[in-house]
């Protein structure tokens, strides 16, 4: 402040505090139990050698496993997992039914990172994609940040892709999915 004087202020920055984390849990499957994954499932899911392994029953139906978590519409939700697949696997969000959900995935078969949705009417739809070269046989970390209608995807600690849907993305169910076979480890919910 100043009183009857001249003042000059420089280098001011207005900062917004990051959202407060009210819940954080990591499932590493080392105890042989998928503790959080007690909701609906499709396909075959087993805990084997400290990993949560998925196998789809057919090429027409993907394997998915939901976890129980209630999230408010105004919340920021971060989901992450280490994924190993030769095909397509990732995270499901905003899931209302077996045939109505959104996803973020690693497609090792096409070397792409994908954001999309699935419905009975339109089938698998890719809403955003970016090329990415994966190491064959290696685990890759995928993290999805969901806030309002936006989705941001980070792969191996690099911001890669974002998309804005026409509706909230945090008001459905959440989980893991694979279109063929995959293994998951270090699944974190924030």
C-alpha positions as CSV (number, residue, x, y, z in Angstrom):
1,X,0.0,0.0,0.0
2,X,1.0,3.6,-0.3
3,X,-0.2,7.0,1.2
4,X,0.5,10.1,-0.9
5,X,3.3,8.4,-2.7
6,X,4.0,6.7,-6.0
7,X,4.5,2.9,-5.9
8,X,5.3,0.4,-8.6
9,X,4.7,-3.3,-8.2
10,X,6.3,-5.9,-10.5
11,X,6.3,-9.7,-11.0
12,X,2.9,-10.5,-9.5
13,X,1.3,-13.9,-10.1
14,X,-2.1,-15.1,-9.1
15,X,-2.1,-18.8,-8.2
16,X,-4.9,-21.2,-7.8
17,X,-4.4,-23.8,-5.2
18,X,-4.5,-27.4,-6.4
19,X,-7.6,-29.5,-5.4
20,X,-7.3,-31.0,-2.0
21,X,-6.9,-34.8,-2.1
22,X,-9.5,-36.3,0.2
23,X,-8.9,-40.0,-0.7
24,X,-6.0,-41.9,-2.0
25,X,-5.5,-45.7,-2.2
26,X,-3.2,-47.9,-4.2
27,X,-3.9,-51.6,-4.9
28,X,-0.7,-53.5,-5.6
29,X,-2.3,-57.1,-5.5
30,X,0.8,-58.4,-3.6
31,X,-1.5,-59.9,-1.0
32,X,-3.2,-62.1,-3.7
33,X,-6.6,-60.2,-3.3
34,X,-8.1,-57.5,-5.5
35,X,-9.6,-55.7,-2.5
36,X,-11.2,-52.7,-4.2
37,X,-12.5,-54.7,-7.3
38,X,-15.7,-56.1,-5.7
39,X,-18.2,-54.7,-8.2
40,X,-19.3,-56.0,-11.6
41,X,-17.0,-57.9,-13.9
42,X,-17.0,-59.4,-17.4
43,X,-14.4,-61.8,-18.7
44,X,-12.0,-63.7,-16.5
45,X,-10.1,-61.8,-13.8
46,X,-7.5,-63.4,-11.4
47,X,-4.7,-62.2,-9.2
48,X,-1.5,-64.0,-10.3
49,X,2.0,-63.2,-9.2
50,X,1.1,-59.8,-7.8
51,X,-0.8,-58.7,-10.9
52,X,-4.5,-58.5,-11.7
53,X,-4.8,-60.5,-15.0
54,X,-7.7,-60.1,-17.4
55,X,-8.9,-62.3,-20.3
56,X,-11.8,-61.5,-22.5
57,X,-14.2,-64.5,-23.1
58,X,-14.4,-63.6,-26.8
59,X,-13.3,-61.0,-29.3
60,X,-16.8,-59.5,-29.3
61,X,-16.8,-58.7,-25.5
62,X,-14.0,-57.0,-23.6
63,X,-13.0,-57.9,-20.1
64,X,-13.7,-55.3,-17.5
65,X,-13.6,-55.1,-13.7
66,X,-15.2,-52.2,-11.7
67,X,-14.3,-50.9,-8.3
68,X,-16.6,-49.4,-5.7
69,X,-16.1,-45.6,-5.4
70,X,-18.6,-42.8,-5.1
71,X,-17.4,-39.5,-6.5
72,X,-19.3,-36.2,-6.5
73,X,-19.9,-34.3,-9.7
74,X,-17.6,-31.5,-8.8
75,X,-14.7,-33.7,-7.8
76,X,-11.4,-34.2,-9.6
77,X,-10.7,-38.0,-9.9
78,X,-7.3,-39.4,-10.9
79,X,-7.0,-43.1,-11.8
80,X,-3.7,-44.7,-12.7
81,X,-2.4,-48.2,-13.4
82,X,0.6,-50.1,-14.7
83,X,-0.6,-52.0,-17.8
84,X,1.0,-54.8,-19.7
85,X,-0.8,-56.0,-22.9
86,X,-0.1,-56.8,-26.5
87,X,-3.5,-55.5,-27.6
88,X,-5.7,-52.7,-26.1
89,X,-6.2,-52.2,-22.3
90,X,-6.7,-49.3,-20.0
91,X,-9.2,-47.5,-17.7
92,X,-13.0,-47.4,-17.9
93,X,-14.9,-44.4,-16.6
94,X,-18.4,-42.9,-16.7
95,X,-19.8,-46.4,-17.0
96,X,-23.5,-46.8,-16.8
97,X,-23.9,-50.3,-18.2
98,X,-21.9,-53.1,-19.9
99,X,-22.5,-51.3,-23.2
100,X,-22.4,-47.7,-22.2
101,X,-19.0,-46.3,-21.0
102,X,-16.0,-44.1,-21.8
103,X,-12.4,-45.3,-21.8
104,X,-8.7,-44.3,-22.0
105,X,-6.5,-47.0,-23.4
106,X,-3.1,-48.0,-24.6
107,X,-3.3,-49.7,-28.0
108,X,-0.1,-51.6,-28.4
109,X,-1.4,-53.2,-31.5
110,X,-1.7,-49.8,-33.3
111,X,0.9,-47.8,-31.2
112,X,-1.7,-45.3,-30.1
113,X,-3.1,-43.8,-26.9
114,X,-6.9,-43.6,-27.1
115,X,-9.8,-41.8,-25.5
116,X,-13.2,-42.9,-26.6
117,X,-16.6,-44.3,-25.8
118,X,-18.7,-47.4,-26.3
119,X,-22.4,-47.8,-26.9
120,X,-24.6,-50.5,-28.4
121,X,-25.7,-48.1,-31.2
122,X,-22.2,-46.9,-32.3
123,X,-19.9,-49.6,-30.9
124,X,-16.3,-48.7,-30.2
125,X,-15.7,-45.0,-31.0
126,X,-12.3,-43.3,-30.7
127,X,-12.8,-39.6,-29.8
128,X,-9.1,-38.7,-29.6
129,X,-5.9,-40.5,-30.4
130,X,-2.2,-39.9,-30.6
131,X,0.7,-42.0,-31.9
132,X,3.0,-43.5,-29.3
133,X,5.8,-46.1,-29.6
134,X,5.5,-48.7,-26.9
135,X,8.3,-51.1,-25.7
136,X,7.1,-54.6,-26.5
137,X,6.4,-56.6,-23.4
138,X,7.0,-53.7,-21.0
139,X,4.7,-52.3,-18.4
140,X,3.4,-48.9,-19.2
141,X,1.8,-46.5,-16.7
142,X,-1.4,-44.8,-17.7
143,X,-3.0,-42.0,-15.6
144,X,-6.4,-40.4,-16.3
145,X,-7.5,-37.2,-14.7
146,X,-11.3,-36.6,-14.8
147,X,-12.8,-33.2,-14.0
148,X,-16.2,-32.0,-15.1
149,X,-16.5,-33.0,-18.7
150,X,-12.7,-33.2,-19.4
151,X,-10.3,-36.1,-19.6
152,X,-6.5,-35.8,-19.5
153,X,-4.2,-38.8,-20.1
154,X,-0.6,-39.1,-18.9
155,X,1.4,-42.1,-20.1
156,X,4.8,-43.0,-18.5
157,X,4.7,-39.6,-16.7
158,X,4.3,-37.6,-19.9
159,X,1.1,-35.6,-20.6
160,X,-0.1,-37.0,-23.9
161,X,-3.8,-36.4,-24.7
162,X,-6.9,-34.6,-23.6
163,X,-10.6,-34.5,-24.6
164,X,-13.8,-32.7,-23.5
165,X,-17.0,-34.7,-23.7
166,X,-20.5,-33.2,-23.8
167,X,-21.4,-34.4,-20.3
168,X,-19.8,-35.1,-16.9
169,X,-17.3,-37.9,-16.8
170,X,-17.2,-38.5,-13.1
171,X,-20.8,-39.6,-12.4
172,X,-20.7,-43.2,-13.6
173,X,-18.7,-46.3,-12.5
174,X,-14.9,-46.8,-12.9
175,X,-12.6,-49.7,-13.5
176,X,-10.1,-51.5,-15.7
177,X,-10.6,-53.1,-19.2
178,X,-8.9,-55.2,-21.8
179,X,-10.1,-56.2,-25.3
180,X,-8.1,-59.4,-25.2
181,X,-5.7,-60.1,-22.3
182,X,-3.7,-57.8,-20.1
183,X,-2.2,-57.6,-16.6
184,X,-2.6,-54.6,-14.2
185,X,-0.5,-53.5,-11.2
186,X,-0.2,-50.5,-8.9
187,X,-3.8,-49.3,-9.5
188,X,-4.2,-45.9,-7.7
189,X,-7.4,-44.0,-7.0
190,X,-7.2,-40.3,-6.0
